[in-house]
Amino acid sequence: MEALRSLIDGALRDAVHDRGPDVLYDPIRYVLDGNGKRLRPILLLLVADALGTDVDRALPAALAVEVFHNFTLVHDDIMDDSDERRGRPTVHTASDRGWDTATAILTGDMMMGLSYELLSDLDDRTDHRAVFAAYHPMVEHLCSGQARDEALEDRPDASVDDYLQMIDGKTVALFATVFELGAILGDASADERSVLRRAGRDLGRGFQIQDDWLDIVGNQTETGKPVGGDLLNGKKTFVTLTALDAAGADREAWLRSILDRPDVSASEVDAVRRWMEEAGVFETTRDAFTSYFDAAREGLAVLPPHPATDALQHVIDYTQHRAR
């Protein structure tokens, strides 16, 4: 795991270290040097490795998905008005570096283009048509999910099902595509690709639901994000929508009054956390993301016995227990 992360970190630095102008590439280097877990590229490399494909051959695709993922974070931070990412100022708020929202928009745009450039570096043994046939729809699904996320905030009748449809685009599509790309590079059959794509979907759902949970119960030092940020921003998440379902009329009115206000206090966030714990909202959320992680593990049964298959099981275990 650490060897793969080190390989990815070094390759990302090499991909942009000598590019210019600095006014464009300095913020890109800042983003890519942001101490990310590199979860998505590691998953891709492990799936390909388990199917017998050399890690170096699959590396361009792994770098592509990591650059693409970070592009989405840069633009998400603008849309969510987030001040911090991974314990550091977001690009659009790093005024001490001379950066602003325009800088962040250009940074994200260039990173999206760079991801396609990296993907095209796959060697001639690769079925490029299959690779891009998996990659292009992911871009559309992700943008659709982001649009649904924005629209969801204005819907008082939003449900957990609406939320799942939204994250299936915004977060889950990239996880599913990572697994599918690893399968393509490993010359998997159509059936194996389908199973692995579904495993990626389940892992993505588990990851995002858990992320919503960590936003409220996590430690800022470990997560790199302010605790209760989703509540402060009035975001509709699995946790908040489950809470609304669990609330009686009085509690629902109280909860909506907090979710709909831009000036929520730290004491109100603490009060919401205490009530959610007492009402079983956190337990319901834990059960949900645990079931998806379990389903992802079951999907790995399609892979042959291999150290990389064991490592994939470890990644799922690690992800499920992160930042606790």
C-alpha positions in Angstrom: 0.0 0.0 0.0 2.7 2.5 1.0 4.8 1.5 -2.0 1.9 2.1 -4.4 1.1 5.5 -2.8 4.8 6.5 -3.0 4.9 5.4 -6.7 1.7 7.5 -7.4 3.0 10.5 -5.5 6.3 10.5 -7.4 4.6 10.0 -10.8 2.2 12.9 -10.1 5.1 15.2 -9.2 6.9 14.1 -12.4 3.9 14.8 -14.5 3.8 18.5 -13.7 7.1 19.5 -12.2 8.7 21.1 -15.3 5.5 22.5 -16.8 4.7 26.2 -17.1 3.7 28.9 -16.8 3.9 28.8 -13.0 0.9 31.0 -12.7 -1.1 28.0 -14.1 0.8 25.1 -12.8 1.8 26.2 -9.2 -1.8 25.7 -8.0 -2.0 22.4 -9.8 1.2 21.3 -8.1 -0.2 22.5 -4.8 -3.4 20.4 -5.2 -1.5 17.3 -6.3 0.9 17.6 -3.4 -2.0 17.8 -0.9 -1.3 14.6 1.0 -4.2 12.7 -0.4 -4.8 9.0 0.4 -4.6 8.1 -3.3 -7.4 5.6 -2.7 -8.8 5.6 -6.2 -5.6 5.0 -8.1 -4.4 2.4 -5.7 -7.7 0.5 -6.2 -7.2 0.6 -10.0 -3.6 -0.6 -9.8 -4.6 -3.5 -7.4 -7.5 -4.7 -9.6 -5.2 -4.7 -12.6 -2.4 -6.4 -10.7 -4.7 -9.1 -9.4 -5.6 -9.9 -13.0 -2.0 -10.2 -14.0 -1.3 -6.7 -15.5 2.0 -5.0 -14.5 1.5 -2.0 -12.2 3.7 0.2 -14.5 1.5 -0.5 -17.5 -1.6 0.5 -15.6 0.0 3.6 -13.9 -1.1 6.2 -16.6 -4.8 5.3 -15.9 -4.3 5.4 -12.2 -2.7 8.9 -12.5 -5.5 10.0 -14.8 -8.3 9.1 -12.3 -6.4 10.8 -9.4 -5.9 14.0 -11.3 -9.5 13.9 -12.4 -10.6 13.3 -8.8 -8.6 16.3 -7.6 -10.0 18.5 -10.3 -13.5 17.7 -9.0 -12.4 18.7 -5.5 -11.1 22.0 -6.6 -14.4 22.9 -8.3 -16.5 21.3 -5.5 -14.7 23.6 -2.9 -15.8 26.6 -5.0 -19.4 25.5 -5.2 -19.5 24.5 -1.5 -17.6 27.7 -0.4 -15.2 25.5 1.5 -12.2 27.2 3.2 -10.1 24.0 3.9 -9.2 20.8 2.1 -7.0 18.2 3.8 -6.1 20.7 6.5 -4.9 23.4 4.1 -6.6 26.4 2.5 -8.5 25.6 -0.7 -7.2 27.0 -3.9 -9.9 29.7 -4.3 -9.2 31.0 -0.7 -5.4 31.0 -0.8 -5.2 34.7 -1.2 -1.7 34.8 0.4 -0.5 33.0 -2.7 -2.3 35.4 -4.9 -5.0 32.9 -5.9 -8.7 33.4 -6.1 -11.8 31.8 -7.6 -10.7 32.4 -11.1 -7.4 30.7 -10.3 -9.3 27.6 -9.0 -11.6 27.5 -12.0 -8.6 27.4 -14.4 -6.8 24.9 -12.2 -9.7 22.5 -12.3 -10.1 23.0 -16.1 -6.4 22.3 -16.7 -6.5 19.2 -14.5 -9.4 17.7 -16.3 -7.5 18.1 -19.6 -4.4 16.6 -18.0 -6.3 13.6 -16.9 -7.2 12.8 -20.5 -3.6 13.4 -21.6 -2.4 10.9 -19.0 -5.1 8.3 -20.0 -3.9 8.5 -23.6 -0.4 7.5 -22.4 -1.6 3.9 -22.0 0.4 1.5 -24.2 -0.6 -0.1 -27.5 -1.6 -3.3 -25.9 -4.5 -1.5 -24.2 -8.0 -1.5 -25.6 -8.2 2.3 -25.8 -11.8 2.2 -27.2 -12.9 0.3 -24.1 -11.0 2.6 -21.8 -12.5 5.8 -23.1 -16.0 4.1 -23.4 -15.8 3.6 -19.6 -14.2 7.0 -18.9 -16.4 9.4 -20.9 -19.8 8.3 -19.2 -18.1 8.8 -15.8 -17.5 12.4 -16.6 -21.1 12.9 -17.5 -22.4 11.0 -14.5 -20.2 13.0 -12.2 -21.3 16.4 -13.6 -24.9 15.2 -13.4 -24.4 14.2 -9.8 -23.0 17.6 -8.9 -26.0 19.3 -10.6 -28.3 17.0 -8.6 -26.5 17.9 -5.4 -27.0 21.6 -6.0 -30.7 21.0 -6.9 -31.2 18.8 -3.8 -30.5 21.7 -1.5 -33.6 23.5 -2.6 -36.0 20.5 -2.3 -37.7 20.3 1.1 -39.1 16.9 0.1 -35.7 15.3 -0.8 -35.5 11.7 0.2 -32.7 9.2 0.9 -33.4 7.6 -2.5 -32.9 11.1 -4.1 -29.6 11.3 -2.2 -28.5 7.9 -3.4 -29.2 8.8 -7.0 -27.2 12.0 -6.5 -24.1 10.3 -5.1 -24.3 7.6 -7.7 -23.1 10.3 -10.1 -21.1 12.6 -7.9 -19.0 10.1 -6.0 -19.9 6.5 -6.9 -19.3 6.8 -10.7 -15.6 7.4 -10.2 -15.2 4.4 -7.9 -17.1 2.1 -10.3 -15.0 3.4 -13.2 -11.8 2.8 -11.3 -12.7 -0.9 -10.8 -13.8 -1.2 -14.4 -10.6 0.4 -15.8 -8.5 -2.0 -13.7 -10.6 -4.9 -15.1 -10.1 -3.6 -18.7 -6.4 -3.3 -18.2 -6.4 -6.8 -16.7 -8.2 -8.2 -19.8 -11.2 -9.4 -17.7 -14.3 -10.8 -19.3 -17.4 -8.8 -19.7 -19.1 -10.6 -16.8 -16.0 -10.0 -14.6 -16.0 -6.3 -15.5 -19.7 -6.1 -14.6 -19.1 -7.7 -11.2 -16.1 -5.5 -10.5 -17.9 -2.3 -11.6 -20.7 -3.2 -9.1 -18.1 -3.8 -6.4 -16.7 -0.3 -7.1 -20.2 1.1 -6.9 -20.9 -0.5 -3.5 -17.5 0.7 -2.2 -18.3 4.2 -3.5 -21.7 4.3 -1.8 -20.2 3.0 1.5 -17.4 5.6 1.2 -19.7 8.6 0.7 -22.3 7.6 3.3 -19.4 7.1 5.8 -18.0 10.5 4.7 -21.3 12.1 5.6 -21.2 10.4 9.0 -17.6 11.4 9.6 -18.5 15.1 8.9 -20.6 15.0 12.1 -18.8 12.5 14.3 -15.2 12.8 13.0 -12.1 14.5 14.4 -11.0 17.6 12.4 -7.4 16.7 12.9 -7.9 13.3 11.2 -10.4 14.3 8.5 -8.8 17.6 7.6 -12.3 19.3 7.5 -14.2 21.3 10.0 -16.6 19.0 12.0 -20.2 19.7 11.2 -19.4 21.4 7.9 -22.4 19.8 6.1 -24.7 21.1 8.8 -23.2 24.6 8.7 -23.7 24.6 4.9 -27.2 23.1 5.1 -26.3 20.1 2.9 -28.7 17.2 2.5 -26.7 14.1 3.3 -27.6 10.5 4.2 -27.3 11.5 7.8 -29.5 14.6 7.7 -32.1 13.0 5.6 -32.2 10.0 7.8 -32.5 12.3 10.8 -35.5 14.1 9.2 -37.2 10.8 8.6 -36.6 9.8 12.3 -37.8 13.1 13.7 -41.3 13.9 15.0 -43.0 17.0 14.0 -41.4 19.2 16.6 -37.9 17.8 16.1 -38.3 18.1 12.3 -39.1 21.8 12.6 -36.1 22.3 14.9 -33.8 20.4 12.6 -35.0 22.1 9.4 -34.5 25.5 11.1 -30.9 24.6 11.6 -30.3 23.1 8.1 -32.0 26.1 6.4 -29.9 28.8 8.2 -26.4 30.0 7.2 -25.4 31.1 10.7 -25.5 27.9 12.7 -23.5 28.0 15.9 -21.1 25.4 17.2 -23.4 24.8 20.2 -26.3 24.0 17.7 -24.1 21.5 15.9 -23.3 19.8 19.2 -27.0 19.7 20.1 -27.9 18.1 16.7 -25.1 15.6 17.2 -26.4 14.6 20.6 -29.9 14.2 19.4 -28.9 12.2 16.4 -27.0 9.8 18.6 -29.9 9.4 20.9 -32.4 8.9 18.0 -30.3 6.1 16.5 -29.5 8.1 13.3 -25.8 7.3 13.6 -26.5 3.6 14.1 -28.7 3.6 11.0 -25.9 5.3 9.0 -23.3 2.9 10.3 -25.4 -0.1 9.3 -25.9 1.4 5.8 -22.3 2.0 5.0 -21.2 -1.3 6.6 -23.6 -3.2 4.3 -22.2 -1.5 1.2 -18.6 -2.3 2.3 -19.6 -5.9 2.8 -21.1 -6.0 -0.7 -17.9 -4.6 -2.2 -15.9 -7.4 -0.4 -18.2 -10.0 -1.9 -17.6 -8.6 -5.4 -13.9 -9.3 -5.1 -14.6 -13.0 -5.1 -14.4 -12.7 -8.9 -10.7 -12.0 -8.7 -8.2 -14.9 -8.5 -6.1 -15.6 -5.4 -3.3 -13.1 -5.4 -1.5 -10.7 -3.0 -3.2 -7.8 -4.8 -6.6 -9.4 -4.1 -5.7 -9.6 -0.4 -4.5 -6.0 -0.6 -7.9 -4.9 -2.0 -9.6 -6.6 1.0 -7.3 -4.6 3.2 -8.1 -1.4 1.5 -11.8 -1.9 2.1 -11.1 -2.7 5.7 -8.9 0.4 6.0 -11.4 2.6 4.3 -14.3 1.4 6.5 -12.3 2.2 9.7 -10.7 5.5 8.6 -10.5 8.6 10.8 -12.2 7.1 13.8 
